[in-house]
Amino acid sequence: MAILVTGGAGFVGLNLVEALLASGEEVVLFDRGAPPPAAERAWATQRGRLQWVAGDVLDAAALGKAFAARRIDRVLHCAAVTSGPKREASDPAGVVAVNLQGTINVLTAAREHQVRRVVYTGSGAVYGESLRRFGRIYEDNTPALPVTLYAITKFAAERIALRLKNLWGVDVVCARLGTLVGPWERDTGVRDNFGTHSQLARLALAGETAVLPPREVRRDWIYSRDVAAGLVALLEASAPRHFIYNLSSGFDWSGSVLAWCEILKDTYPRFDFRVAAADETPNIGYTDTDRFPMDVGRIEHDIGFRPRFPPQSAMADYLSWLKLNPDFWP
């Protein structure tokens, strides 16, 4: 029996594949793009337990073949278009197709192949305007007020998954992810919002200077390896009491961007950074505006999961990964 990861060559997907292989699972990585060379090197000894299947979640036939290849037992559905404003303006139909029809196709295949559980990787973006209105974000008490097309489709996909769960009896649980920082983030062609910490790491490896916006956004960042561990915990939980779980650090990481800059400067002497002057355009962008933290009490209480990486530990681990993969970004 194997676990299928859709979007397995993406940011969240690669962290998941890494975690699953480390725990001894058989994994089917389903993605229309190939894993990066760094992943192929890291998992060269795992090829007996890892199969990459090239395919698109919009291709129901390709999905069916992937499900039949290794008798899929569980699914982590990560495939999505993480769209920015330009893509949403130029190709709204493409965003909607992947994020909604792709989810329906995955759930249909899961039903047909009697999969034990599907974990849908949602997004804290579904809270939308509420992220800036309330002091803390809860699954039940905070209204979902999505603004962007990405957030709207992620919320709609949640509701579709819940409806089909009730109609079909497919065991589905949803995780609303916070903003990730950490290994394996790259440009896959469907991810428009490149994380701040990865932008800085890329400049550090190139020996360039980062020009920061005047003010750091308030954000409950979460380390990507914690996200993978939380998703695996939801996949393995015997009987989740709820359909939706917030998956973030649960607290404000303010100051982490400047701290990361200092760590990178100490490690890569050619790298430098400064805050943009009044007439200067930053070359580092922040993922979004200020957000209040998402509460993670539910996943801790129900599933027993708590993130292991506070900011300092996360940065140390990310730095170790960068040293092992200095050529990750071209």
C-alpha positions, 0 to 999 in steps of 0.5 A: 500500500502506498500514499499518493501526494498530488503536487508532490514536486511542489513546495509542500509536496516535497516536504511531505515526500521527504517526511513520508520516506523518512518514516518508511512509507511507500510514496507515489509522487504525482505531479506534471513537473519533475522533482528537482535534482536536489530531491533526486539526489537526496532520495536516490537510495529510496527509489524502491519506495518512491515512484514519480508519476508525471500527470495533471490532476485535470487528467482523470485517466492519468489519476486513475492509473496512478491510483492503480499503480501501487494500490493507493491507501491514503492521499495528500492532495497538495496540487494547486495553483497558488496564484498572484494578481497577474495570473488571476487577471490573465487566466482565472479559468486556469486557476479555477480548473486546477483548484476546483475540478482537480480536487473533484477528480482526486476525490473521485479517484479516491472514492473509486479506489476505496482510499482510506483517507484524503487530507486536503491541503487548504490555506489560511488565505480562506479567512481573507479579510478576517485575518486583519480584523480579529485578534486570533483566528479560529476554525469555528468562530472566525468567518471565512471572507476570502478575497483573492481568486486563490483564496476563493477557490481554496474555500470552495474546494473545502466545501466541495470536499465536505459535501462529497465526504457526506455524499460519498462517505470518503474520509476527508480532512482539511488543513488550513496552512499558515505561511510556510518558510523553509526547504524546497520552495522553488518556482514551479510555474504555478506558485506566484508568491515566493516566500520572503525567507527564500528570496533572502536565501537566494540572494545570499547564495548569489552574494547579492544585497537585499533591499528590504521594505521599510516595515516587516509584516506581522505573520505567524510563519510556520516551518515547512517541515512542521507543516509536513509533520502536521499533515502526516499526523492528520493522515494517520489520526484514528478518528479526527473530530473535525473536518477543518484544522488550522496548521500554523505556528500559532504565534507572531514571528515578528523580527524573524526576517531581520534575524534571518538576514543576520544569519545569512550575512554571517554565513555568506560574507558576500551577502548584505542587506539594508532597509530601503530608503524613502526613494528606493524600491525594495528587491524583497517582497513580503507574501502579504499584509499583516495577519493575526495568528491562526489558533492551533489549539484544535489540532493539538487537542484532537491530534496531539500535534504541536510544531517543533520548530520555533523561529531560531530552530527553523532558521538553523535547520533551513541554513543546514539544508542550504549548505547541503543544496547550494545549487538548488536555485539556478 
